[in-house]
Amino acid sequence: MVDVSALYKALRDMNTNETQALVQDYLQKDIPASQVLNGGLIGAMNIIGKEFKAKELWVPDVLLAARNMHSGITLLTPLLQQDRYFSSKGTFVIGTVFGDTHEIGKNIVAILLEGSGFTVIDLGVNVSAETFVAAVKKHNPSVVGLSALLTTTMLEMGNIIKAIHGKAGGGAPKISWAEPR
């Protein structure tokens, strides 16, 4: 059985070595990689998410915990891909739009989606519409995520959506729009 509290402590303390040691220990005990991921790492991040929502943690704390979680996911990925019961939930292309270099939120989303079973293609920051279109053509994603922190760059999201639908043709993913709050 996976001890969520031990993984939570390792993630919260940003102790990458302890996170990796716990993951390896669970695997050596023949605990399935999917259980280590879902019951352990994601369960621990859920606790951290609740603490963030309760304003007990700050964004940098969550980001560092998510990066630490990623170190555990890296150990699990090859085993998850070999698991005949594991199937990818799809491909997710994500990037911060042109004119914006903020990436904390994008990185957290990418790590959590990867941990949830998506293949994540992270285009980085300051990404042009043309780069998004090329990524859609190349990877045929299920979902495209557009990140922007600055209100002045949020308008670029509309340009990217139009470009994807105009140039990616029938391969364009369905786009849902969520207004920033």
C-alpha positions in Angstrom: 0.0 0.0 0.0 1.2 3.5 -0.8 1.7 5.9 2.1 0.2 9.1 0.8 1.4 11.0 3.9 5.0 10.1 3.3 4.8 11.2 -0.4 3.0 14.4 0.7 5.7 15.2 3.2 8.4 14.6 0.6 6.6 16.8 -2.0 5.8 19.5 0.5 9.3 19.6 1.8 10.5 19.7 -1.9 12.8 16.7 -1.1 13.3 15.2 -4.6 15.7 12.5 -3.3 13.1 11.3 -0.8 10.3 11.4 -3.4 12.4 9.2 -5.8 13.4 6.9 -3.0 9.8 6.4 -1.9 8.7 5.7 -5.5 11.5 3.2 -6.0 10.7 1.5 -2.7 7.1 1.1 -3.7 8.1 -0.4 -7.0 10.5 -2.8 -5.3 7.6 -3.9 -3.2 5.7 -4.8 -6.4 3.1 -2.0 -6.0 1.8 -1.3 -9.5 3.2 1.9 -11.0 -0.4 3.1 -11.7 -1.2 2.8 -7.9 2.0 4.7 -7.0 1.0 7.4 -9.4 -2.7 7.7 -8.7 -2.9 6.7 -5.0 0.5 8.2 -4.1 1.8 11.1 -6.1 -1.5 12.5 -7.3 -3.1 11.9 -3.9 -0.3 13.9 -2.3 -0.6 16.7 -4.8 -4.4 16.8 -4.1 -3.6 17.5 -0.4 -1.2 20.3 -1.6 -3.9 21.7 -3.8 -6.3 21.9 -0.9 -3.7 23.7 1.1 -3.1 26.1 -1.7 -6.9 26.7 -2.0 -7.0 27.3 1.8 -4.2 29.9 1.3 -1.8 27.8 3.4 0.7 27.6 0.5 1.8 30.0 -2.1 2.1 29.4 -5.9 5.9 28.9 -5.7 5.4 26.2 -3.1 2.9 24.4 -5.4 5.2 24.7 -8.4 8.2 23.3 -6.5 6.0 20.4 -5.2 4.8 19.8 -8.8 8.4 19.7 -10.1 9.2 17.3 -7.3 6.2 15.2 -8.3 7.6 15.2 -11.8 10.8 13.5 -10.6 8.6 10.6 -9.3 6.6 10.5 -12.5 9.8 10.2 -14.5 10.6 7.0 -12.7 7.1 5.6 -13.3 6.6 6.6 -17.0 8.5 3.7 -18.6 6.5 1.2 -16.4 3.2 2.9 -17.1 3.9 2.7 -20.8 4.6 -1.0 -20.6 1.4 -1.7 -18.6 -1.1 -3.3 -21.0 -3.9 -1.8 -19.0 -2.5 1.8 -19.3 -3.7 3.8 -22.2 -2.8 7.4 -22.9 -5.6 9.8 -22.4 -4.4 11.7 -25.5 -1.9 14.4 -26.5 -2.0 17.8 -25.0 -0.1 20.7 -26.6 0.5 23.6 -24.3 2.4 26.9 -24.4 2.4 30.5 -23.2 1.2 32.8 -26.0 3.4 35.2 -28.0 4.3 38.3 -25.9 4.1 36.6 -22.6 7.0 34.8 -20.7 5.1 33.7 -17.6 5.2 29.9 -17.2 4.4 28.9 -13.6 0.7 28.1 -14.2 1.5 26.4 -17.5 4.2 24.3 -15.9 1.9 23.1 -13.1 -0.9 22.2 -15.6 1.6 20.3 -17.8 3.0 18.3 -14.9 -0.4 17.4 -13.6 -1.7 16.4 -17.0 1.3 14.3 -17.6 0.7 12.6 -14.3 -2.9 12.0 -15.2 -1.9 10.1 -18.4 -1.6 12.7 -21.1 1.3 13.0 -23.5 2.3 16.6 -23.0 4.0 18.7 -25.7 5.2 21.8 -24.0 6.1 24.5 -26.5 7.5 26.9 -23.9 6.9 30.6 -23.6 6.4 33.5 -26.1 5.0 31.0 -28.6 3.7 32.3 -31.9 0.5 31.3 -33.6 2.5 29.6 -36.4 4.3 27.4 -33.8 1.0 26.3 -32.3 -0.3 25.5 -35.8 2.8 23.5 -36.6 2.5 21.6 -33.3 -1.2 20.8 -34.0 -0.3 19.5 -37.5 2.6 17.5 -36.2 1.1 16.0 -33.0 -2.6 16.0 -33.8 -3.5 16.7 -30.1 -6.7 16.0 -28.3 -6.4 19.3 -26.5 -4.4 22.6 -27.0 -3.7 24.7 -23.9 -3.0 28.4 -24.3 -1.5 30.2 -21.3 -1.3 33.9 -20.7 -0.9 35.9 -17.5 -0.9 39.4 -18.9 -4.2 40.9 -20.0 -2.4 42.4 -23.0 -1.4 39.0 -24.2 -4.7 37.3 -23.6 -6.0 38.8 -26.9 -3.3 36.6 -28.6 -5.3 33.6 -27.6 -8.1 34.5 -30.1 -5.5 34.9 -32.8 -4.0 31.5 -32.1 -7.5 29.8 -32.1 -8.3 31.4 -35.5 -4.9 30.4 -36.9 -5.3 26.8 -35.7 -8.8 26.5 -37.3 -7.7 28.3 -40.4 -4.4 26.5 -41.1 -4.6 23.1 -39.4 -7.6 22.1 -41.4 -9.5 19.0 -40.4 -6.8 18.1 -37.9 -7.7 21.0 -35.6 -8.8 19.9 -32.2 -12.2 21.0 -30.8 -11.7 24.2 -29.0 -13.5 25.2 -25.9 -13.1 28.7 -24.6 -12.9 29.6 -20.9 -12.9 33.2 -20.0 -10.2 34.2 -17.5 -11.5 35.1 -14.1 
